[in-house]
Amino acid sequence: MNRRPGLSARLKLTISYAGFLLPTGVLLLFVVWVFLLRYVPVGAMAGAPPGASPTVGTVLVGAFVPVAATALACLLVFSLVGGWILAGRMLAPLTRIADAARLVANGSLSHRIRMRGRSDEFRELADVFDAMLEQLESHVAEQRRFAANASHELRTPLAITRTLLDVARKDPERGEDELIERLHTATTRAIDLTDALLLLSRGERGMLPREPVDLSLIAEEAAETLLPLAEGRGIAMEVTGEAARTTGSAALMLRMAANLVQNAIVHNLPAGGTVAVRTESGQDASMLRVENTGHPLPPELVPTLTEPFRRGTERVRADEHAGVGLGLAIVHSIVRAHDGTLELAPRPAGGLLVTVRLPTAPRAPSPDGAR
């Protein structure tokens, strides 16, 4: 935005200091003058006749006025110089903050003010600015990494599709059924990945409706939907718990539960594994827990599982539930959008325990007003 040039804050403060100090000096001299008049005889302030000796009042005025004018002039110069220096020292932290803001505007997010000294308004502002820069740098780095990973993941099914079409064009006698099936698989993967990216973005922006939701019903529906996948892999599934009420988007919470259950099934033992889904209701939070058997997970790997395109184990999946590496990232995004928390804990015997805590929905008052 183009603005007309104006006075700097330092100059304004200097003028303010001088404007306050100069009237104070005038008032002080006026008090001194009134005090001196107490010792002047009555009538001594009248002018002397021509040729007569000067009166006491005339001498007093002639001596006081030049000195007072000189004092006021010195006071004005002192207030301007001193005010300029003091304003510069007071505004120095603000200048550092402004310089840091200019660096940020030019694309440098790594700069930090790190202002030293005891706490005051300027240092508190600098600390808040540093914290904002740290979060902004982390967010931008995450977005760049996410964009790079998303581009890489989307490029794979598109490259497979192009390769299949090139092969079909060079070999017209190749079976159409096989080509169609492979194209369908690659296209489905691209669509699933696109839907997951859109859902992840929607959750991160917090764009969701608010309605009463029972996590126990959500868990049962997700488990029932994925039961064929579990049975096909020889995995036993158990759903238990009590009603756990919260508020939010039922569709997003269903996707959250489905992702957790699907992740627990896919990352399980080859056969004979188990998946336990249970809900709990507390005073301040409603909880959904999904626990599975599986291979032991290194503790340092667990905190990274919610990052986009991070997979706990690399495996080729040939079924219809092929993953795109966004399952837990989407869960984390949905939980944050609902003001909840997500906890991942490796089981000592292998596998993972995932706990989702969401704020408990307030109880609706009874029609008769009873509690």
Secondary structure, DSSP 8 states (H G I E B T S, - for coil): --------HHHHHHHHHHHHHHHHHHHHHHHHHHHHHTTS-TTTTS---TTS---HHHHHHHHHHHHHHHHHHHHHHHHHHHHHHHHHHHHHHHHHHHHHHHHHHTT--S------SS--HHHHHHHHHHHHHHHHHHHHHHHHHHHHHHHHHHHHHHHHHHHHHHHHHH-TTS-HHHHHHHHHHHHHHHHHHHHHHHHHHHHHTT----EEEEHHHHHHHHHHHHHHHHHHTT-EEEEEE---EEEE-HHHHHHHHHHHHHHHHHTS-SSS-EEEEEEEE-SSEEEEEEEE--S---TTTGGGTTSTT--SS-----STT---S-HHHHHHHHHHHTT-EEEEEE-TTSSEEEEEEEEB------TT---
